[in-house]
Amino acid sequence: MRHDPSPERRGCLDVWGTSRRAAAILLSLLPVVLPLAAQSLGPGSPARRLTEQDLRTAFECAQHALAAKDYPTAERGFKDFLKLDPQSAAAYLDLGVVYMRTGRSEEAMRALETAKKLDPRMAAIDLNLGLIYYRKRDLKTAIPHFERVVKAQPESLQAHYLLGLSHFILGQYVPAVAALEPIRDQEQDDLDYLCMLGIAYGRLKRSGESKQAFAQLVRAGGDTAQLHLLLGKAYLDLYDSPEAKAELQKAIAGDPKLPFAHYDLGVLFRRLGQVDKAEEEFDKEMTISPTEPWAYEDRAEVRLEQGDLDRAIPLFQKALALNPGFAAAAAGLGRVYLRKGQPEEAISYLKRAVALEPDSANFHYQLGQAYLKKGEPAEAKKEFAEQQRLQARAVDKDSDRIFGRLPLPAEPAP
């Protein structure tokens, strides 16, 4: 796990990529609870009162459209049903699911919050609200929702997995293990799960259990290049350099063009101070994965460390072009221009980095230095004060950047 713990670089696997598993969790609709009291159809409608069967039929039609992924029809159906029964938590829940699947997270949140007010005990509402916050990377808000699902439905694999994953991303390994352990028998063939559990055990110095998880990972994954890459990244995260090197070299031997294998090996060589070897691996990764920003940024960092400022700039720029939200690349450009004596340009990029990662004490420090260079001591003082505040809270997200990354894990079948 690469500990600027920026979202792009967390976990033995790409933990935010694991959100593809989270996104693939399709909610099994709960039994529909229909109102006992029928309602009239409204002005211009037949005089008869609706029966329970009328409401059931209307709801089921909307559900069938949702199951068939006919989202416009499903949306109209649930909205029409809510005109008949505006107190239906189940209809608001399913309307929220429609909004989630069509990428309308704010509307989904409003529908689900309404459902929760109508029926606070419906676990499916919390599961979906948790997923929305997870996708927004607001894990602190997502976690209580998943916790309520686990409490209400302790048998829910989805809730345990998502709760453990959220804690893992935040580096909260004790609650991560507590959430993940109860589903170990059911997830014993899931490579992402075993990798997370193995790293979490390792972080807690539970080395025996960590080795057991990795041994199960080998049994489940087989002798494949991808499996060796996963293991190499896990050992890299746990600072076991010999094991990491052995596994990453096995991955490359099995597939010399495996994405991220050369990158992670370059990360390892850079950590070990073998800069020439690191550069060689980053160059290979750029050839294999030209649309991924990570190797460009690391290669630029090496050039910056060597004082080769002009050749670092285009690499940082390439990384930032590939990922405009890549705070480390923006900060790298700021540091280059600061060293070149161009504080205006440095401030521009460092302000961008701070906006992307406001909890990075290092970014605030660099921005303060740029303001000093420009002759703005008042602004510099503000940035240094923020740096000190963040360091005191121990939330600096730029404390250790030398970590690797894995490609997105495969999405499981629904």
VENJO-V143453 format. One record per residue. PHI is phi in whole degrees, -180 to 180 (* if undefined). PSI is psi as a letter, one per 20 degrees, with the letter a starting at -180 (none if undefined). OMEGA is omega in radians with two decimals (* if undefined). Layout:
phi:PHI psi:PSI omega:OMEGA
phi:PHI psi:PSI omega:OMEGA
This chain:
phi:* psi:p omega:-3.05
phi:-90 psi:o omega:-2.91
phi:-94 psi:l omega:2.46
phi:-82 psi:n omega:-2.63
phi:-71 psi:l omega:3.07
phi:-65 psi:q omega:-3.07
phi:-56 psi:h omega:-3.08
phi:-67 psi:i omega:-2.91
phi:-135 psi:l omega:-3.13
phi:-113 psi:p omega:2.89
phi:104 psi:r omega:3.10
phi:-66 psi:h omega:2.96
phi:-103 psi:r omega:3.02
phi:-79 psi:n omega:-2.99
phi:-66 psi:h omega:3.05
phi:-75 psi:h omega:2.99
phi:-63 psi:h omega:3.12
phi:-65 psi:i omega:3.04
phi:-62 psi:i omega:3.03
phi:-64 psi:h omega:3.01
phi:-68 psi:g omega:3.13
phi:-60 psi:g omega:-3.14
phi:-67 psi:h omega:-3.13
phi:-82 psi:i omega:3.12
phi:-73 psi:o omega:-3.12
phi:-96 psi:p omega:-3.06
phi:-64 psi:p omega:2.99
phi:-78 psi:o omega:-3.04
phi:-63 psi:p omega:3.13
phi:-76 psi:q omega:3.07
phi:-55 psi:p omega:-3.09
phi:-75 psi:p omega:3.09
phi:-97 psi:o omega:-3.08
phi:-92 psi:q omega:3.13
phi:-66 psi:q omega:3.13
phi:-77 psi:h omega:-3.13
phi:-95 psi:p omega:3.12
phi:-77 psi:q omega:-3.12
phi:-125 psi:q omega:3.12
phi:-78 psi:r omega:-3.12
phi:-80 psi:i omega:3.12
phi:103 psi:a omega:-3.08
phi:-57 psi:p omega:3.09
phi:82 psi:i omega:-3.12
phi:-93 psi:r omega:3.09
phi:-58 psi:q omega:-3.04
phi:-72 psi:h omega:-3.06
phi:-66 psi:q omega:3.08
phi:-85 psi:q omega:3.13
phi:-67 psi:q omega:3.03
phi:-96 psi:r omega:3.07
phi:-60 psi:h omega:3.14
phi:-67 psi:h omega:3.08
phi:-59 psi:g omega:-3.13
phi:-66 psi:g omega:3.13
phi:-61 psi:g omega:-3.12
phi:-63 psi:g omega:3.13
phi:-63 psi:g omega:-3.12
phi:-67 psi:g omega:-3.10
phi:-65 psi:h omega:3.09
phi:-62 psi:g omega:3.11
phi:-66 psi:h omega:3.12
phi:-64 psi:g omega:3.12
phi:-61 psi:g omega:3.11
phi:-65 psi:g omega:3.10
phi:-63 psi:g omega:3.14
phi:-64 psi:h omega:3.14
phi:-85 psi:j omega:-3.12
phi:62 psi:k omega:3.01
phi:-91 psi:m omega:-2.96
phi:-69 psi:h omega:3.08
phi:-60 psi:g omega:3.13
phi:-67 psi:g omega:3.13
phi:-63 psi:g omega:-3.13
phi:-61 psi:g omega:3.12
phi:-62 psi:g omega:-3.11
phi:-63 psi:g omega:-3.13
phi:-69 psi:h omega:3.10
phi:-65 psi:g omega:3.10
phi:-64 psi:g omega:3.14
phi:-63 psi:h omega:-3.12
phi:-68 psi:h omega:3.01
phi:-68 psi:h omega:3.11
phi:-82 psi:h omega:-3.12
phi:-137 psi:n omega:-3.09
phi:-70 psi:i omega:3.14
phi:-102 psi:j omega:-3.10
phi:-84 psi:o omega:3.07
phi:-64 psi:h omega:-3.12
phi:-63 psi:h omega:-3.14
phi:-69 psi:g omega:3.08
phi:-64 psi:h omega:3.08
phi:-59 psi:g omega:-3.10
phi:-70 psi:h omega:3.05
phi:-65 psi:h omega:3.06
phi:-61 psi:h omega:3.10
phi:-63 psi:g omega:3.09
phi:-58 psi:g omega:-3.13
phi:-64 psi:h omega:3.12
phi:-61 psi:g omega:-3.07
phi:-74 psi:i omega:3.10
phi:-107 psi:j omega:3.01
phi:74 psi:k omega:-3.12
phi:-111 psi:m omega:-2.96
phi:-66 psi:h omega:-3.12
phi:-67 psi:g omega:3.08
phi:-66 psi:h omega:3.10
phi:-61 psi:g omega:-3.12
phi:-62 psi:g omega:3.14
phi:-64 psi:g omega:3.13
phi:-64 psi:g omega:-3.11
phi:-71 psi:h omega:3.09
phi:-65 psi:h omega:3.06
phi:-64 psi:g omega:3.10
phi:-60 psi:h omega:-3.10
phi:-67 psi:h omega:3.08
phi:-64 psi:h omega:-3.12
phi:-76 psi:h omega:-3.14
phi:-147 psi:n omega:-3.08
phi:-63 psi:i omega:-3.04
phi:-92 psi:i omega:-3.08
phi:-76 psi:o omega:-3.03
phi:-62 psi:h omega:-3.11
phi:-61 psi:h omega:3.12
phi:-66 psi:g omega:3.13
phi:-63 psi:h omega:-3.14
phi:-61 psi:g omega:-3.12
phi:-73 psi:h omega:3.05
phi:-62 psi:g omega:3.09
phi:-60 psi:g omega:3.12
phi:-63 psi:g omega:3.13
phi:-61 psi:g omega:-3.13
phi:-67 psi:h omega:3.08
phi:-61 psi:g omega:-3.13
phi:-66 psi:h omega:3.07
phi:-81 psi:i omega:-3.14
phi:66 psi:k omega:3.04
phi:-98 psi:m omega:-2.99
phi:-70 psi:h omega:-3.13
phi:-64 psi:h omega:3.08
phi:-83 psi:h omega:-3.13
phi:-67 psi:h omega:-3.01
phi:-56 psi:g omega:-3.14
phi:-60 psi:h omega:3.09
phi:-65 psi:g omega:3.12
phi:-64 psi:h omega:3.12
phi:-63 psi:h omega:3.13
phi:-67 psi:h omega:3.10
phi:-67 psi:g omega:3.13
phi:-60 psi:h omega:3.13
phi:-68 psi:g omega:-3.11
phi:-77 psi:h omega:-3.10
phi:-134 psi:m omega:-3.08
phi:-61 psi:i omega:3.12
phi:-86 psi:i omega:-3.06
phi:-74 psi:o omega:3.09
phi:-64 psi:g omega:-3.09
phi:-59 psi:g omega:-3.09
phi:-67 psi:g omega:3.10
phi:-61 psi:g omega:-3.10
phi:-62 psi:g omega:-3.10
phi:-68 psi:h omega:3.09
phi:-65 psi:g omega:3.11
phi:-64 psi:g omega:3.13
phi:-63 psi:g omega:-3.14
phi:-64 psi:g omega:3.09
phi:-63 psi:h omega:-3.13
phi:-62 psi:g omega:-3.13
phi:-61 psi:h omega:-3.14
phi:-80 psi:i omega:-3.12
phi:76 psi:k omega:3.13
phi:-97 psi:n omega:-2.91
phi:-76 psi:h omega:3.11
phi:-64 psi:g omega:3.10
phi:-68 psi:h omega:3.09
phi:-63 psi:g omega:3.12
phi:-63 psi:g omega:-3.14
phi:-60 psi:h omega:3.13
phi:-79 psi:h omega:-3.04
phi:-84 psi:h omega:-3.06
phi:-58 psi:g omega:-3.09
phi:-63 psi:i omega:-3.11
phi:-110 psi:j omega:-3.06
phi:-64 psi:g omega:-3.14
phi:-62 psi:g omega:-3.10
phi:-77 psi:h omega:-3.06
phi:-107 psi:j omega:-3.01
phi:-67 psi:i omega:3.08
phi:-109 psi:j omega:-3.12
phi:-90 psi:o omega:-3.04
phi:-66 psi:g omega:3.13
phi:-61 psi:g omega:-3.14
phi:-61 psi:g omega:-3.11
phi:-64 psi:h omega:3.11
phi:-66 psi:g omega:3.09
phi:-59 psi:g omega:-3.09
phi:-63 psi:g omega:3.13
phi:-61 psi:g omega:3.12
phi:-68 psi:g omega:-3.14
phi:-61 psi:g omega:3.07
phi:-60 psi:g omega:-3.13
phi:-61 psi:g omega:3.12
phi:-64 psi:h omega:3.13
phi:-91 psi:j omega:3.13
phi:64 psi:k omega:3.06
phi:-97 psi:m omega:-2.94
phi:-64 psi:h omega:3.14
phi:-62 psi:g omega:3.13
phi:-70 psi:h omega:3.08
phi:-63 psi:g omega:3.13
phi:-65 psi:h omega:3.10
phi:-63 psi:g omega:3.13
phi:-64 psi:g omega:3.13
phi:-70 psi:h omega:3.07
phi:-64 psi:g omega:3.08
phi:-67 psi:h omega:3.08
phi:-61 psi:g omega:3.12
phi:-64 psi:g omega:-3.14
phi:-63 psi:h omega:-3.09
phi:-77 psi:h omega:-3.02
phi:-91 psi:h omega:-3.11
phi:77 psi:r omega:-3.09
phi:-89 psi:m omega:-3.12
phi:-120 psi:q omega:3.11
phi:-62 psi:g omega:-3.13
phi:-64 psi:h omega:3.13
phi:-65 psi:g omega:3.12
phi:-65 psi:h omega:3.06
phi:-64 psi:g omega:3.13
phi:-61 psi:g omega:3.11
phi:-66 psi:g omega:3.12
phi:-60 psi:g omega:3.12
phi:-68 psi:h omega:3.11
phi:-62 psi:g omega:3.12
phi:-67 psi:h omega:3.08
phi:-61 psi:g omega:3.13
phi:-65 psi:h omega:-3.11
phi:-92 psi:j omega:3.10
phi:61 psi:k omega:3.02
phi:-96 psi:n omega:-2.99
phi:-62 psi:g omega:3.14
phi:-60 psi:g omega:3.14
phi:-66 psi:h omega:3.13
phi:-61 psi:g omega:-3.13
phi:-62 psi:g omega:-3.12
phi:-62 psi:g omega:-3.09
phi:-70 psi:h omega:-3.14
phi:-68 psi:h omega:3.09
phi:-68 psi:h omega:3.04
phi:-64 psi:h omega:3.13
phi:-62 psi:g omega:-3.13
phi:-69 psi:h omega:3.09
phi:-63 psi:h omega:3.14
phi:-75 psi:h omega:3.14
phi:-155 psi:n omega:-3.08
phi:-61 psi:i omega:-3.12
phi:-109 psi:k omega:3.13
phi:-69 psi:o omega:-3.13
phi:-58 psi:p omega:3.07
phi:79 psi:i omega:3.14
phi:-67 psi:g omega:3.11
phi:-66 psi:h omega:3.13
phi:-61 psi:g omega:-3.11
phi:-65 psi:h omega:3.08
phi:-67 psi:h omega:3.06
phi:-63 psi:h omega:3.08
phi:-59 psi:g omega:3.14
phi:-64 psi:g omega:-3.14
phi:-62 psi:h omega:3.12
phi:-65 psi:g omega:3.11
phi:-62 psi:h omega:-3.12
phi:-82 psi:i omega:3.13
phi:82 psi:j omega:3.13
phi:-94 psi:m omega:-2.94
phi:-65 psi:g omega:-3.12
phi:-60 psi:g omega:3.12
phi:-66 psi:h omega:3.12
phi:-61 psi:g omega:-3.14
phi:-61 psi:g omega:-3.13
phi:-62 psi:g omega:-3.14
phi:-70 psi:h omega:3.11
phi:-64 psi:h omega:3.11
phi:-62 psi:g omega:3.10
phi:-63 psi:g omega:-3.13
phi:-65 psi:h omega:3.12
phi:-63 psi:h omega:3.09
phi:-73 psi:g omega:-3.10
phi:-75 psi:g omega:-3.07
phi:-126 psi:m omega:-3.03
phi:-68 psi:i omega:-3.12
phi:-100 psi:j omega:3.09
phi:-99 psi:p omega:-3.00
phi:-83 psi:i omega:-2.90
phi:-65 psi:g omega:-3.11
phi:-66 psi:h omega:3.10
phi:-61 psi:g omega:-3.10
phi:-66 psi:g omega:3.13
phi:-65 psi:h omega:3.11
phi:-64 psi:h omega:3.10
phi:-65 psi:h omega:3.11
phi:-61 psi:g omega:3.11
phi:-62 psi:g omega:3.14
phi:-65 psi:h omega:3.09
phi:-63 psi:g omega:3.11
phi:-63 psi:h omega:3.13
phi:-84 psi:i omega:3.14
phi:82 psi:j omega:-3.12
phi:-90 psi:m omega:-2.95
phi:-66 psi:g omega:-3.06
phi:-65 psi:h omega:3.13
phi:-84 psi:i omega:3.07
phi:-77 psi:h omega:-3.03
phi:-56 psi:g omega:-3.08
phi:-64 psi:h omega:3.11
phi:-72 psi:g omega:3.05
phi:-61 psi:g omega:-3.13
phi:-63 psi:h omega:3.11
phi:-64 psi:g omega:3.13
phi:-61 psi:g omega:-3.11
phi:-71 psi:h omega:3.09
phi:-67 psi:h omega:3.13
phi:-71 psi:h omega:3.13
phi:-141 psi:n omega:-3.10
phi:-62 psi:i omega:3.11
phi:-94 psi:j omega:-3.08
phi:-83 psi:n omega:-3.04
phi:-62 psi:h omega:-3.10
phi:-63 psi:h omega:3.12
phi:-69 psi:g omega:3.09
phi:-63 psi:g omega:3.12
phi:-65 psi:h omega:3.10
phi:-61 psi:g omega:3.09
phi:-63 psi:h omega:3.09
phi:-60 psi:g omega:3.14
phi:-67 psi:h omega:3.10
phi:-61 psi:g omega:-3.08
phi:-68 psi:h omega:3.06
phi:-64 psi:g omega:3.13
phi:-71 psi:h omega:3.11
phi:-84 psi:i omega:3.14
phi:76 psi:k omega:3.12
phi:-120 psi:m omega:-3.02
phi:-64 psi:h omega:3.13
phi:-60 psi:g omega:3.13
phi:-65 psi:g omega:3.14
phi:-60 psi:g omega:-3.12
phi:-62 psi:g omega:-3.13
phi:-57 psi:g omega:-3.11
phi:-73 psi:h omega:-3.12
phi:-71 psi:h omega:3.04
phi:-65 psi:h omega:3.08
phi:-65 psi:g omega:3.13
phi:-64 psi:g omega:3.13
phi:-65 psi:h omega:3.11
phi:-63 psi:h omega:3.14
phi:-76 psi:h omega:-3.14
phi:-135 psi:m omega:-3.06
phi:-67 psi:i omega:-3.14
phi:-92 psi:j omega:3.13
phi:-87 psi:o omega:3.11
phi:-61 psi:h omega:-3.11
phi:-64 psi:g omega:3.13
phi:-64 psi:g omega:3.11
phi:-64 psi:h omega:3.12
phi:-62 psi:g omega:-3.13
phi:-63 psi:h omega:3.11
phi:-65 psi:h omega:3.06
phi:-60 psi:g omega:3.10
phi:-62 psi:h omega:-3.14
phi:-66 psi:g omega:3.10
phi:-64 psi:h omega:3.08
phi:-61 psi:g omega:-3.14
phi:-61 psi:h omega:-3.11
phi:-82 psi:i omega:-3.12
phi:87 psi:k omega:3.11
phi:-122 psi:m omega:-3.04
phi:-65 psi:h omega:-3.14
phi:-65 psi:g omega:3.11
phi:-67 psi:h omega:3.11
phi:-61 psi:g omega:-3.13
phi:-60 psi:h omega:3.11
phi:-61 psi:g omega:-3.10
phi:-68 psi:h omega:3.12
phi:-66 psi:h omega:3.10
phi:-65 psi:g omega:3.11
phi:-67 psi:h omega:3.07
phi:-58 psi:g omega:-3.11
phi:-66 psi:h omega:3.12
phi:-64 psi:g omega:-3.13
phi:-68 psi:g omega:3.12
phi:-64 psi:h omega:3.12
phi:-65 psi:h omega:3.11
phi:-86 psi:i omega:3.13
phi:56 psi:l omega:3.12
phi:-121 psi:k omega:3.14
phi:-67 psi:o omega:-3.08
phi:-86 psi:j omega:3.13
phi:-119 psi:k omega:-2.99
phi:-73 psi:h omega:-3.11
phi:-152 psi:o omega:-3.02
phi:-90 psi:i omega:-2.97
phi:-85 psi:m omega:3.08
phi:-135 psi:r omega:-3.09
phi:-102 psi:a omega:-3.03
phi:-152 psi:q omega:3.06
phi:-122 psi:q omega:3.08
phi:-69 psi:r omega:3.13
phi:-62 psi:p omega:3.07
phi:-70 psi:q omega:-3.11
phi:-66 psi:q omega:3.12
phi:-79 psi:p omega:-3.13
phi:-70 psi:q omega:3.07
phi:-67 psi:q omega:3.12
phi:-59 psi:none omega:*
